[in-house]
Amino acid sequence: MPLIDIRKLNAFYGDFQALFDLDFSIGSGETVAVIGANGAGKSTFLSAILGSLASKNGTVEFDGVDITREHVFSNARAGITLVPEGRRLFRSLNVEENLQIGGMTGREGAWTLDAVYSLFPVLRDLRRHPVSQISGGQQQMVAIGRALISNPRLMLCDEISLGLAPKVIREIYACFGQIRESGVSIILVEQDVARAKDASDRLYCLLEGRFSLTGRSDGFSMDEISDAYFGM
């Protein structure tokens, strides 16, 4: 049984329809990339899963339970977490205080403060620093660590490489193997198509709110992905 099973999902902003009859699934410990141009509906898709955007039609099942109408905190307590675009850290708090917020779901598991500090050793040295005084890459590590401390079963990652130097991006993506080994499934929204392809098991391409390509990430050439991305 898939961890997430989505059938005929539609989503709207007022009268504007952003998603059209999407079918999607992800298994335990799997990484699935969702790619597409700006405005294709990638962040909207994550919001519909998370519960921050209500869907008018279709179903979202999490581990066999219908969560289509559930709220964000209920889904967080069930094991769904988000690493948001732009990180959205609490700038008045220090690194460790931001990390500890992830524990407010009350879920227990392997991802503790010490586990996050082992994954990102630089954060241990910076734990008393305000997040406003650390680099963008370090802030992204905090955002990922905060999500992990909620001990999720599913982690939604929205444009985690945005605005970061290539070296920092490589360091962050290098940690994904360890995250997956802990049993966490990852939905990866990423504009860097080559990186998304390399980091994922399967790939979905969104074009104007519809999936234009789905399948195993290693089963497509970059030309095929480009055609689906731009609707050619």
C-alpha positions as CSV (number, residue, x, y, z in Angstrom):
1,M,0.0,0.0,0.0
2,P,1.4,3.5,-0.9
3,L,2.2,5.8,2.0
4,I,0.5,8.6,0.0
5,D,-2.2,7.8,-2.5
6,I,-3.8,10.7,-4.4
7,R,-6.7,10.3,-6.8
8,K,-8.3,12.9,-9.1
9,L,-7.0,15.8,-7.0
10,N,-8.3,19.3,-7.9
11,A,-7.4,22.5,-6.2
12,F,-8.6,26.1,-6.6
13,Y,-7.7,29.6,-5.5
14,G,-11.2,31.1,-5.5
15,D,-12.6,30.5,-9.0
16,F,-9.1,29.8,-10.5
17,Q,-8.4,26.1,-10.9
18,A,-4.7,25.4,-10.2
19,L,-4.6,21.5,-10.2
20,F,-6.6,19.2,-12.5
21,D,-7.4,15.6,-11.7
22,L,-3.9,14.6,-10.4
23,D,-3.1,11.0,-9.5
24,F,0.1,10.5,-7.5
25,S,1.6,8.0,-5.1
26,I,4.7,7.5,-3.0
27,G,6.0,4.5,-1.1
28,S,7.8,4.3,2.2
29,G,11.4,5.3,2.0
30,E,10.9,6.5,-1.6
31,T,12.0,9.9,-3.0
32,V,9.8,11.3,-5.7
33,A,10.6,14.6,-7.5
34,V,8.0,17.0,-8.8
35,I,9.4,19.4,-11.4
36,G,7.9,22.1,-13.5
37,A,8.2,25.8,-14.5
38,N,7.2,28.7,-12.2
39,G,3.4,28.7,-12.0
40,A,3.0,25.0,-12.9
41,G,1.4,24.2,-9.6
42,K,4.2,22.5,-7.7
43,S,3.8,24.5,-4.4
44,T,0.1,24.3,-4.7
45,F,0.4,20.5,-4.9
46,L,2.4,20.4,-1.7
47,S,-0.1,22.7,0.0
48,A,-3.0,20.3,-0.9
49,I,-1.1,17.4,0.6
50,L,-0.2,19.3,3.7
51,G,-3.7,20.6,4.3
52,S,-3.0,24.3,4.0
53,L,-5.1,24.5,0.8
54,A,-8.4,22.6,0.7
55,S,-9.1,20.6,-2.4
56,K,-12.6,20.7,-3.8
57,N,-12.5,17.2,-5.5
58,G,-10.4,14.1,-5.2
59,T,-8.9,12.3,-2.3
60,V,-5.6,12.3,-0.4
61,E,-4.9,9.1,1.6
62,F,-2.0,8.9,4.0
63,D,-1.2,5.3,5.1
64,G,-4.7,4.3,4.1
65,V,-6.5,7.1,6.0
66,D,-8.4,9.8,4.1
67,I,-6.8,13.1,5.1
68,T,-8.3,15.2,2.3
69,R,-10.2,17.5,4.7
70,E,-7.7,17.4,7.6
71,H,-5.9,20.5,8.9
72,V,-2.2,21.1,8.8
73,F,-1.4,20.4,12.5
74,S,-3.5,17.2,12.4
75,N,-1.4,16.1,9.4
76,A,1.8,17.1,11.1
77,R,0.9,15.0,14.1
78,A,0.2,12.1,11.7
79,G,3.7,12.4,10.3
80,I,3.7,14.9,7.3
81,T,6.1,17.8,7.5
82,L,7.2,20.6,5.2
83,V,10.6,22.2,4.4
84,P,9.1,25.4,3.0
85,E,10.4,27.5,0.1
86,G,12.3,30.5,1.7
87,R,12.9,28.4,4.9
88,R,10.5,30.5,7.1
89,L,12.5,30.4,10.2
90,F,11.7,32.3,13.4
91,R,14.3,35.0,13.0
92,S,14.0,36.2,16.7
93,L,15.1,32.7,17.9
94,N,18.4,31.0,17.8
95,V,19.3,27.8,15.9
96,E,18.4,25.3,18.6
97,E,15.2,27.1,19.5
98,N,14.1,26.9,15.8
99,L,15.0,23.2,15.7
100,Q,13.0,22.4,18.9
101,I,9.9,23.8,17.3
102,G,9.8,20.7,15.2
103,G,9.2,18.6,18.3
104,M,5.9,20.3,19.0
105,T,4.1,17.6,17.1
106,G,4.8,15.2,20.0
107,R,6.0,12.4,17.7
108,E,8.7,10.3,19.0
109,G,11.5,8.7,16.9
110,A,15.1,8.6,15.9
111,W,15.4,12.2,14.9
112,T,16.5,14.1,18.0
113,L,18.6,17.2,18.4
114,D,21.7,15.1,18.6
115,A,20.7,13.2,15.4
116,V,20.3,16.5,13.6
117,Y,23.6,17.8,14.9
118,S,25.2,14.6,13.6
119,L,23.6,15.1,10.2
120,F,24.7,18.8,10.1
121,P,27.7,19.2,12.5
122,V,28.0,22.9,11.8
123,L,24.6,23.5,13.6
124,R,26.0,22.2,16.9
125,D,28.6,25.0,16.9
126,L,26.0,27.5,15.9
127,R,23.2,26.4,18.2
128,R,23.2,29.6,20.3
129,H,23.4,31.9,17.3
130,P,20.3,33.8,16.1
131,V,19.2,32.3,12.7
132,S,19.3,35.8,11.3
133,Q,23.1,35.8,11.7
134,I,23.9,32.6,9.9
135,S,24.3,31.9,6.2
136,G,21.5,30.9,3.8
137,G,22.9,27.4,3.5
138,Q,23.0,27.0,7.3
139,Q,19.5,28.3,7.5
140,Q,18.4,25.7,5.1
141,M,20.0,23.0,7.3
142,V,18.0,24.4,10.2
143,A,14.8,24.2,8.2
144,I,15.5,20.6,7.2
145,G,16.5,19.8,10.8
146,R,13.3,21.3,12.2
147,A,11.3,19.2,9.9
148,L,13.2,16.0,10.9
149,I,12.8,16.6,14.6
150,S,9.0,16.3,14.0
151,N,10.0,12.6,13.2
152,P,8.0,12.6,9.9
153,R,7.1,9.7,7.7
154,L,6.7,12.0,4.8
155,M,8.9,15.2,4.2
156,L,7.8,17.7,1.6
157,C,10.7,19.8,0.3
158,D,9.9,22.9,-1.6
159,E,12.8,24.4,-3.6
160,I,15.4,23.7,-1.0
161,S,18.3,24.6,-3.4
162,L,16.8,28.1,-4.2
163,G,19.4,30.8,-3.9
164,L,22.2,28.6,-2.5
165,A,25.7,28.2,-3.8
166,P,26.4,24.9,-5.7
167,K,28.8,23.7,-3.0
168,V,26.2,24.1,-0.3
169,I,23.5,22.4,-2.4
170,R,25.8,19.4,-2.9
171,E,26.3,19.2,0.9
172,I,22.6,19.3,1.6
173,Y,21.7,16.8,-1.0
174,A,24.4,14.5,0.3
175,C,22.5,14.1,3.5
176,F,19.4,12.8,1.7
177,G,20.6,9.2,1.7
178,Q,20.8,9.2,5.5
179,I,17.3,10.7,5.8
180,R,15.9,8.0,3.5
181,E,17.7,5.2,5.4
182,S,15.8,6.4,8.5
183,G,12.5,5.5,6.6
184,V,11.4,9.0,5.7
185,S,9.7,9.4,2.3
186,I,10.5,12.6,0.4
187,I,8.5,14.6,-2.1
188,L,11.1,16.9,-3.7
189,V,9.9,20.0,-5.5
190,E,12.9,21.3,-7.4
191,Q,13.5,23.6,-10.4
192,D,17.0,22.1,-11.0
193,V,15.8,19.3,-13.2
194,A,19.1,17.4,-13.4
195,R,19.5,17.4,-9.6
196,A,15.9,16.4,-9.1
197,K,16.3,13.5,-11.6
198,D,19.5,12.3,-9.9
199,A,18.1,12.5,-6.3
200,S,14.8,10.7,-6.9
201,D,13.4,7.3,-7.6
202,R,10.5,8.5,-9.7
203,L,9.6,11.8,-11.3
204,Y,6.4,13.7,-12.1
205,C,6.4,16.8,-14.3
206,L,3.7,19.4,-13.8
207,L,2.5,21.6,-16.7
208,E,-0.2,24.1,-16.1
209,G,-1.7,22.1,-13.2
210,R,-1.5,18.7,-15.0
211,F,1.1,15.9,-15.0
212,S,2.7,15.9,-18.4
213,L,5.2,13.1,-17.5
214,T,5.4,10.4,-14.9
215,G,7.7,7.4,-14.4
216,R,11.1,6.3,-13.1
217,S,13.6,9.1,-13.0
218,D,16.3,7.0,-14.7
219,G,13.8,6.1,-17.5
220,F,13.8,9.5,-19.2
221,S,16.3,11.4,-21.2
222,M,16.8,15.1,-20.5
223,D,15.2,15.8,-23.9
224,E,12.0,13.9,-22.9
225,I,11.9,15.8,-19.6
226,S,12.5,19.1,-21.4
227,D,9.6,18.4,-23.8
228,A,7.2,17.6,-20.9
229,Y,8.5,20.7,-18.9
230,F,7.8,23.1,-21.7
231,G,4.8,21.4,-23.3
232,M,6.5,20.7,-26.6
